[in-house]
């Protein structure tokens, strides 16, 4: 078995998301959540463009959570394209409106809500707007990261690329650089 540097390094990110959620630091949690598919996509497909690898990753590991299927219809609430458009709008402009994002597929805007005191207010669509409960969305992405790690952890090339991921080191008696 290959040493699982990948899991160790990515847990730094997913743990940060979970701590941000516990502290109700919604914006930090959402920022890191929208960033981490980029990280995974780059580790797996370093030769593809950021756009392609993000969409590919979301369509493989996240779309199932955001698809409703019944006997007659399949409805995708959140495609990889719309997730990438959200990532671009939020991380580069601080916006949730994705109308001007060239890659978007079906949605025009997102609305994120805090967790209600009881129940859930997650994944409701009104026309081209999607309402997401911020903590549920962030945890869904964390679960997708865990599945991805399981799928690729035996890939030595990905493990080697993971060694380059940032680590914040504690300063103590044994610290040196």
Phi and psi in degrees as a GROMACS rama.xvg file:
@    title "Ramachandran Plot"
@    xaxis  label "Phi"
@    yaxis  label "Psi"
@TYPE xy
-72.061  142.077  UNK-2
-57.436  132.562  UNK-3
-93.8045  69.1751  UNK-4
-61.1586  -37.9591  UNK-5
-54.2726  -52.4706  UNK-6
-62.5186  -44.6583  UNK-7
-59.381  -47.2334  UNK-8
-68.0711  -43.8917  UNK-9
-71.9534  -26.7548  UNK-10
-62.4554  -29.4155  UNK-11
-58.2082  -40.9283  UNK-12
-74.3391  -49.5055  UNK-13
-66.4253  -35.0787  UNK-14
-64.7684  -37.3169  UNK-15
-64.0743  -38.6147  UNK-16
-62.0727  -47.7437  UNK-17
-64.8569  -39.3927  UNK-18
-65.7196  -40.4079  UNK-19
-61.2203  -40.6126  UNK-20
-64.5677  -44.3042  UNK-21
-58.4742  -35.6461  UNK-22
-88.8991  6.34754  UNK-23
57.1818  32.9808  UNK-24
-91.7283  71.642  UNK-25
-59.8443  -41.8466  UNK-26
-67.7395  -41.0653  UNK-27
-65.531  -44.1475  UNK-28
-60.6296  -45.1312  UNK-29
-67.2853  -39.5626  UNK-30
-60.3419  -48.7596  UNK-31
-69.0005  -36.815  UNK-32
-61.1278  -41.369  UNK-33
-76.249  -16.3648  UNK-34
-85.4262  -36.3735  UNK-35
-64.4875  -31.7391  UNK-36
-62.3422  -30.3583  UNK-37
-61.4345  -43.7006  UNK-38
-63.8511  -49.2481  UNK-39
-63.0981  -43.1204  UNK-40
-61.4794  -39.9821  UNK-41
-67.2251  -39.9462  UNK-42
-63.442  -38.358  UNK-43
-85.3413  -38.4034  UNK-44
-131.115  69.5087  UNK-45
-65.0598  -18.4256  UNK-46
-91.9085  -8.56039  UNK-47
-88.7183  158.892  UNK-48
-68.1286  157.465  UNK-49
-56.2699  -42.552  UNK-50
-59.8047  -51.105  UNK-51
-63.8908  -44.924  UNK-52
-70.1726  -34.4145  UNK-53
-63.8956  -50.0841  UNK-54
-61.7686  -45.7839  UNK-55
-57.7174  -47.2253  UNK-56
-61.8676  -49.4818  UNK-57
-62.6555  -40.6554  UNK-58
-69.5566  -21.7306  UNK-59
-91.373  -38.2955  UNK-60
-112.075  -15.0902  UNK-61
-118.797  -28.7848  UNK-62
-60.0422  -33.6569  UNK-63
-58.6023  -38.7409  UNK-64
-65.6227  -23.8913  UNK-65
-115.201  32.4467  UNK-66
-128.597  130.246  UNK-67
-105.527  127.14  UNK-68
-123.762  136.843  UNK-69
-138.613  -169.035  UNK-70
-57.6537  -35.6888  UNK-71
-106.757  -24.8045  UNK-72
-145.382  149.141  UNK-73
-119.303  124.814  UNK-74
-123.427  122.581  UNK-75
-94.3191  116.637  UNK-76
-78.3383  -38.0923  UNK-77
-137.391  103.615  UNK-78
-84.915  165.999  UNK-79
-60.557  -36.634  UNK-80
-64.2221  -45.9607  UNK-81
-69.0631  -34.0388  UNK-82
-63.7635  -42.2592  UNK-83
-66.1185  -40.2817  UNK-84
-61.7354  -40.8518  UNK-85
-62.9393  -45.563  UNK-86
-54.6808  -47.4288  UNK-87
-65.5598  -48.2638  UNK-88
-63.0084  -44.1241  UNK-89
-74.0851  -49.8364  UNK-90
-73.7318  -28.5541  UNK-91
-100.73  -21.1528  UNK-92
-130.571  -9.31622  UNK-93
71.4937  23.2808  UNK-94
-113.014  162.308  UNK-95
-116.842  -5.0863  UNK-96
-83.5032  124.999  UNK-97
-113.606  14.4832  UNK-98
-54.1459  -35.885  UNK-99
-90.5551  1.43937  UNK-100
-81.4579  121.231  UNK-101
-62.5571  -28.6172  UNK-102
-88.6634  -11.4376  UNK-103
-55.709  153.624  UNK-104
-111.348  -55.0859  UNK-105
-128.96  -32.1128  UNK-106
-89.2223  160.445  UNK-107
-119.673  -22.2475  UNK-108
-158.036  154.349  UNK-109
-118.902  153.125  UNK-110
-132.444  119.929  UNK-111
-102.239  136.829  UNK-112
-124.428  152.556  UNK-113
-72.94  160.613  UNK-114
-65.0973  133.783  UNK-115
-73.5553  164.676  UNK-116
-62.09  -35.2991  UNK-117
-134.216  145.013  UNK-118
79.1714  -155.577  UNK-119
-143.86  147.513  UNK-120
-126.681  57.2236  UNK-121
-116.131  134.504  UNK-122
65.8053  64.4531  UNK-123
-116.626  135.705  UNK-124
-116.404  135.976  UNK-125
-128.794  107.898  UNK-126
55.8582  -117.52  UNK-127
-104.078  18.7549  UNK-128
-111.21  138.244  UNK-129
-120.206  125.235  UNK-130
-95.7728  128.664  UNK-131
-129.618  138.252  UNK-132
-81.6803  120.781  UNK-133
-57.5607  -41.6632  UNK-134
-69.6552  -39.4759  UNK-135
-65.8867  -44.4961  UNK-136
-59.9676  -47.5108  UNK-137
-61.4237  -42.4185  UNK-138
-69.6817  -32.8718  UNK-139
-61.5959  -41.3651  UNK-140
-67.7182  -40.3765  UNK-141
-59.5888  -41.9152  UNK-142
-63.2672  -39.5238  UNK-143
-64.4835  -36.9031  UNK-144
-62.0934  -44.2361  UNK-145
-60.7343  -42.0179  UNK-146
-64.2138  -41.7661  UNK-147
-61.898  -44.4879  UNK-148
-58.1708  -45.008  UNK-149
-58.624  -40.2247  UNK-150
-71.3672  -31.3824  UNK-151
-114.586  1.39194  UNK-152
-64.2775  -20.024  UNK-153
-87.5385  -0.183926  UNK-154
-84.7926  109.605  UNK-155
-63.6054  -34.8842  UNK-156
-65.2648  -41.7598  UNK-157
-66.3561  -42.9696  UNK-158
-58.2248  -42.9721  UNK-159
-66.4865  -39.6892  UNK-160
-66.3838  -32.7648  UNK-161
-64.2056  -25.494  UNK-162
-60.529  -23.5839  UNK-163
-82.9739  -10.2002  UNK-164
-64.3171  145.034  UNK-165
-63.8342  142.837  UNK-166
-129.98  133.445  UNK-167
-94.0523  118.969  UNK-168
-94.0185  138.779  UNK-169
-74.0599  145.525  UNK-170
-95.2622  125.639  UNK-171
-150.569  -168.027  UNK-172
-61.1031  -32.3271  UNK-173
-95.6091  6.60777  UNK-174
-75.4907  133.144  UNK-175
-154.88  160.149  UNK-176
